[in-house]
Amino acid sequence: METDIVSQAVGLGGNTDFSLWKLFLRADFVVKSVIIILIISSIWSWALIFDKYKLFKKINKSAEDFENKFWKAKSAESFNNTLPSKSIDPIILIFRDAMNELIKTKSKSSSVQLARVERVLEISTDKQIKKIEKNFTFLATVGSTAPFIGLFGTVWGIMNSFQSIAISRNTSLAIVAPGIAEALFATALGLLAAIPAVIAYNKFNSDSKRYISRIDNFCKRFISII
């Protein structure tokens, strides 16, 4: 490792290229690993952000359309028959599960029927919400850990810079500048990955709570008409 540091210290004396690609190429294995981890985390986070954004936009619109059509329908059963059979919309799936249970328990007493439908609504709602909130934990994890991963790369890079000074016995800025630049690059990537993830997690968590509240309100109103 010392040989690598000496070679880096000697070879970088006249190198003034501080482009991001050159900073990555000059970094040692640990800093490169940190940079790659942060880049992959950032890309995956943005993929989730776009996916969840489209999901909430879709289900909020479909929930509004569903409720408007439901309250205009002549009966819940006739409305259920008009719904697409292969729909994956959460509110439709919840309603269909409740209707299936309602039809199965027609011969039961009203109290038993009501209790079973309420239970089905609760289970089905929980199941759909878990699907909607899938990968929320990843965004929260990236938001909380990415800065510290970047900081680890920064500390490692600065340690290498100090070792370069000690081994080369040269305190020239040209010796330490590349290592410090690589280290700060890791910190910047950590923040770049963390900030969007935190913002997205907070937004989607809020969107999820509003959607859950909407579903709960519909379920209560549906129970009231049984």
C-alpha positions as CSV (number, residue, x, y, z in Angstrom):
1,M,0.0,0.0,0.0
2,E,2.9,2.4,0.8
3,T,4.4,1.7,-2.7
4,D,1.1,2.7,-4.2
5,I,0.9,5.9,-2.1
6,V,4.5,6.9,-3.1
7,S,3.8,6.3,-6.8
8,Q,0.6,8.3,-6.5
9,A,2.4,11.1,-4.7
10,V,5.2,11.3,-7.3
11,G,3.0,10.8,-10.4
12,L,0.5,13.5,-9.3
13,G,2.9,16.3,-8.7
14,G,2.3,17.8,-12.1
15,N,-1.1,16.5,-12.7
16,T,-3.7,19.3,-12.6
17,D,-6.7,17.4,-14.1
18,F,-9.5,17.5,-11.5
19,S,-12.3,16.2,-13.8
20,L,-14.7,13.8,-12.0
21,W,-13.6,10.9,-14.2
22,K,-9.9,11.5,-13.4
23,L,-10.7,11.8,-9.7
24,F,-12.4,8.5,-9.8
25,L,-9.5,6.8,-11.8
26,R,-6.9,8.2,-9.4
27,A,-8.8,7.1,-6.2
28,D,-7.7,3.9,-4.5
29,F,-9.8,0.7,-4.2
30,V,-11.7,1.8,-1.0
31,V,-12.6,5.2,-2.3
32,K,-13.6,3.8,-5.7
33,S,-15.8,1.2,-3.9
34,V,-17.5,4.0,-1.9
35,I,-18.1,6.1,-5.1
36,I,-19.5,3.1,-7.0
37,I,-21.9,2.2,-4.0
38,L,-23.1,5.8,-3.9
39,I,-23.6,6.1,-7.6
40,I,-25.6,2.8,-7.7
41,S,-27.7,3.9,-4.7
42,S,-28.4,7.2,-6.3
43,I,-29.5,5.7,-9.6
44,W,-31.7,3.1,-7.9
45,S,-33.2,5.9,-5.7
46,W,-34.1,8.0,-8.7
47,A,-35.7,4.9,-10.4
48,L,-37.8,4.4,-7.3
49,I,-38.7,8.1,-7.1
50,F,-40.0,8.1,-10.7
51,D,-41.9,4.8,-10.2
52,K,-43.6,5.9,-7.0
53,Y,-44.4,9.3,-8.4
54,K,-46.2,7.7,-11.4
55,L,-47.9,5.2,-9.0
56,F,-49.4,7.8,-6.6
57,K,-50.5,9.9,-9.6
58,K,-52.3,6.9,-11.1
59,I,-53.9,5.6,-7.9
60,N,-55.1,9.0,-6.7
61,K,-56.8,9.6,-10.0
62,S,-58.3,6.1,-10.2
63,A,-59.6,6.4,-6.6
64,E,-61.4,9.6,-7.4
65,D,-62.9,8.1,-10.5
66,F,-63.9,4.9,-8.6
67,E,-65.6,6.8,-5.8
68,N,-67.5,9.1,-8.2
69,K,-68.8,6.1,-10.2
70,F,-69.5,4.0,-7.1
71,W,-71.8,6.6,-5.4
72,K,-73.7,7.1,-8.7
73,A,-74.3,3.4,-9.2
74,K,-77.7,1.8,-8.5
75,S,-76.2,-0.9,-6.3
76,A,-72.9,-2.1,-5.1
77,E,-73.4,-5.5,-6.7
78,S,-74.2,-4.1,-10.1
79,F,-71.2,-1.7,-9.9
80,N,-69.0,-4.6,-8.9
81,N,-70.0,-6.5,-12.1
82,T,-68.9,-3.5,-14.3
83,L,-65.4,-3.4,-12.9
84,P,-62.5,-4.9,-15.0
85,S,-61.7,-8.4,-14.0
86,K,-57.9,-8.1,-14.2
87,S,-57.6,-4.7,-12.6
88,I,-54.6,-4.2,-10.2
89,D,-55.9,-0.9,-8.8
90,P,-55.7,-1.0,-5.0
91,I,-59.2,0.4,-4.3
92,I,-60.8,-1.9,-6.8
93,L,-59.1,-4.9,-5.3
94,I,-60.2,-3.9,-1.8
95,F,-63.8,-3.3,-2.9
96,R,-63.9,-6.6,-4.8
97,D,-62.6,-8.6,-1.8
98,A,-65.3,-7.0,0.3
99,M,-68.0,-7.7,-2.2
100,N,-66.9,-11.4,-2.5
101,E,-67.2,-11.8,1.2
102,L,-70.5,-10.0,1.3
103,I,-71.9,-12.4,-1.3
104,K,-70.5,-15.4,0.5
105,T,-72.1,-14.4,3.8
106,K,-75.6,-13.6,2.5
107,S,-77.0,-16.5,4.4
108,K,-75.4,-15.3,7.7
109,S,-76.9,-12.9,10.2
110,S,-76.4,-9.2,9.6
111,S,-74.0,-8.9,12.5
112,V,-71.8,-11.8,11.4
113,Q,-71.9,-10.6,7.8
114,L,-70.9,-7.1,8.9
115,A,-68.0,-8.3,11.1
116,R,-66.6,-10.5,8.4
117,V,-66.8,-7.8,5.7
118,E,-65.1,-5.4,8.1
119,R,-62.3,-7.9,8.7
120,V,-61.8,-8.5,5.0
121,L,-61.7,-4.8,4.3
122,E,-59.0,-4.4,7.0
123,I,-56.9,-7.3,5.7
124,S,-57.2,-6.3,2.1
125,T,-56.4,-2.6,2.8
126,D,-53.3,-3.6,4.8
127,K,-52.2,-5.9,1.9
128,Q,-52.5,-3.2,-0.7
129,I,-50.8,-0.5,1.4
130,K,-47.8,-2.8,1.9
131,K,-47.5,-3.1,-1.9
132,I,-47.7,0.7,-2.3
133,E,-45.1,1.3,0.4
134,K,-42.7,-1.3,-1.0
135,N,-39.1,0.0,-1.2
136,F,-39.9,3.0,1.1
137,T,-37.3,1.5,3.5
138,F,-34.6,1.7,0.8
139,L,-35.2,5.4,0.3
140,A,-35.1,5.9,4.0
141,T,-31.9,3.9,4.3
142,V,-30.1,5.7,1.5
143,G,-31.2,9.1,3.0
144,S,-29.8,8.2,6.4
145,T,-26.6,6.3,5.5
146,A,-25.3,7.8,2.2
147,P,-23.7,10.8,3.9
148,F,-21.9,8.6,6.3
149,I,-20.7,6.3,3.5
150,G,-19.4,9.3,1.7
151,L,-17.8,10.6,4.9
152,F,-16.0,7.3,5.2
153,G,-14.6,7.7,1.7
154,T,-13.5,11.2,2.6
155,V,-11.7,10.2,5.8
156,W,-10.0,7.4,3.9
157,G,-8.9,9.7,1.1
158,I,-7.5,12.3,3.5
159,M,-5.6,9.6,5.4
160,N,-4.0,8.6,2.2
161,S,-3.1,12.3,1.5
162,F,-1.4,12.5,4.9
163,Q,0.5,9.3,4.3
164,S,1.7,10.7,0.9
165,I,3.1,13.7,2.8
166,A,4.8,11.5,5.3
167,I,6.3,9.1,2.8
168,S,7.4,11.7,0.2
169,R,8.5,14.2,2.8
170,N,6.9,16.9,0.6
171,T,4.3,19.3,1.9
172,S,3.5,20.7,-1.5
173,L,-0.1,21.3,-2.3
174,A,0.3,19.3,-5.5
175,I,0.9,16.2,-3.4
176,V,-2.1,16.4,-1.2
177,A,-4.6,18.2,-3.5
178,P,-5.6,15.2,-5.6
179,G,-6.2,12.9,-2.6
180,I,-8.3,15.6,-0.8
181,A,-10.3,16.3,-4.0
182,E,-11.0,12.6,-4.3
183,A,-12.1,12.5,-0.7
184,L,-14.4,15.5,-1.1
185,F,-15.8,14.0,-4.2
186,A,-17.0,11.0,-2.1
187,T,-18.7,13.4,0.3
188,A,-20.4,15.2,-2.5
189,L,-21.8,12.0,-3.9
190,G,-23.0,10.9,-0.5
191,L,-25.1,14.1,-0.2
192,L,-26.2,13.8,-3.9
193,A,-27.6,10.4,-3.1
194,A,-29.1,11.3,0.3
195,I,-30.9,14.6,-0.3
196,P,-33.3,13.4,-3.1
197,A,-33.9,10.1,-1.2
198,V,-34.9,12.0,2.0
199,I,-37.1,14.4,0.2
200,A,-38.8,11.6,-1.8
201,Y,-39.3,9.4,1.3
202,N,-41.0,12.3,3.2
203,K,-43.2,13.1,0.2
204,F,-44.3,9.6,-0.6
205,N,-44.8,8.8,3.1
206,S,-47.2,11.8,3.3
207,D,-48.9,10.7,0.0
208,S,-49.3,7.2,1.4
209,K,-50.9,8.5,4.6
210,R,-53.4,10.6,2.6
211,Y,-54.2,7.6,0.4
212,I,-54.7,5.4,3.4
213,S,-57.1,8.0,4.9
214,R,-59.0,8.1,1.7
215,I,-59.4,4.3,1.7
216,D,-60.4,4.2,5.3
217,N,-63.1,6.9,4.7
218,F,-64.4,4.9,1.8
219,C,-64.5,1.7,3.8
220,K,-66.4,3.3,6.6
221,R,-69.0,4.7,4.2
222,F,-69.3,1.4,2.5
223,I,-69.8,-0.4,5.8
224,S,-72.5,2.1,6.7
225,I,-74.6,1.1,3.7
226,I,-74.5,-2.6,4.2
